[in-house]
């Protein structure tokens, strides 16, 4: 299995669970790497069945953080147009969430579903 490195402080990530999904976490900054599949599952669990899902990326910009998966510069965007910025792998392998951003994503999906 590939060793993943934190884009914030360059420490090795450890296997963890984030909102019930398989993830890799930085013990220092508490950021997490979620694969695209894990992110979709996190959204599915928070959303209503008839809601349009999938990542909605607004205001994309390349940032200096290197992707834990491919090592390329990540893309930061406003998640679904909300005031929540997260970073994505440029080849769509996954997402970097800073501490507690998984909760904010769940809250966004629940708001959209109601």
C-alpha positions in Angstrom: 0.0 0.0 0.0 1.3 3.5 -0.9 2.6 5.6 2.0 0.7 8.9 1.9 2.2 12.2 3.2 0.3 15.1 4.7 0.2 18.1 2.3 0.3 20.5 5.3 3.3 19.3 7.4 4.8 16.4 5.2 4.4 13.7 7.9 3.2 10.2 7.1 -0.5 9.7 7.3 -2.0 6.9 9.3 -5.1 4.8 8.5 -8.2 6.0 10.2 -12.0 6.4 9.9 -13.6 9.7 9.1 -17.4 10.0 9.5 -17.4 6.2 9.1 -15.3 6.2 5.9 -11.8 4.7 5.4 -9.3 7.6 5.4 -5.8 8.5 6.2 -5.1 11.1 8.9 -2.3 13.4 10.0 -1.7 12.9 13.7 -0.3 16.5 13.9 -2.8 18.8 12.0 -5.7 16.2 12.1 -6.4 16.7 8.4 -7.6 13.7 6.5 -7.3 12.2 3.0 -10.5 10.7 1.6 -10.5 8.8 -1.7 -13.1 10.0 -4.2 -15.2 6.8 -3.4 -15.0 7.6 0.4 -16.1 11.2 -0.3 -19.1 10.1 -2.4 -20.1 7.6 0.4 -19.8 10.4 3.0 -22.1 12.6 0.9 -24.5 9.7 0.3 -24.9 9.0 4.0 -25.7 12.7 4.7 -27.9 13.3 1.7 -31.5 12.4 0.8 -32.0 9.8 -1.9 -33.3 12.1 -4.5 -30.6 14.7 -4.2 -28.1 15.4 -7.0 -24.7 14.3 -5.7 -21.1 14.5 -6.8 -18.5 17.1 -6.2 -19.5 20.6 -7.2 -16.4 22.7 -7.5 -16.6 26.5 -7.6 -13.7 29.0 -7.8 -11.0 26.4 -8.5 -7.4 27.5 -8.0 -4.1 25.5 -7.9 -2.4 25.7 -4.5 1.1 24.8 -3.3 0.0 21.8 -1.2 1.1 18.5 -2.9 -1.4 15.8 -3.3 -0.8 12.8 -1.0 -1.8 10.5 -3.8 0.1 11.8 -6.8 2.4 14.5 -5.5 1.1 17.1 -7.9 -0.2 20.5 -6.9 -3.7 20.2 -5.5 -6.7 22.2 -6.6 -8.6 24.2 -3.9 -12.3 25.0 -4.5 -15.4 26.1 -2.7 -17.4 23.0 -2.0 -20.8 23.2 -3.7 -20.5 27.0 -3.7 -20.7 27.2 0.2 -18.1 29.1 2.3 -16.1 25.8 2.7 -12.8 25.4 0.8 -11.4 22.0 0.4 -8.6 20.6 -1.8 -8.7 17.9 -4.5 -6.2 15.7 -6.3 -5.8 17.1 -9.8 -6.4 13.6 -11.2 -9.6 13.1 -9.1 -8.1 10.4 -6.8 -9.4 12.1 -3.6 -9.8 15.1 -1.3 -7.8 16.7 1.5 -10.0 17.9 4.4 -8.6 20.0 7.1 -9.7 19.2 10.7 -13.4 18.8 11.1 -14.2 19.7 7.5 -15.9 16.3 7.1 -18.5 17.5 9.6 -19.0 20.7 7.5 -19.5 18.6 4.4 -22.2 16.5 6.2 -23.9 19.7 7.3 -23.9 21.1 3.8 -25.4 17.9 2.4 -28.1 17.8 5.1 -29.0 21.5 4.5 -29.3 20.8 0.8 -31.5 17.8 1.4 -34.0 19.7 3.6 
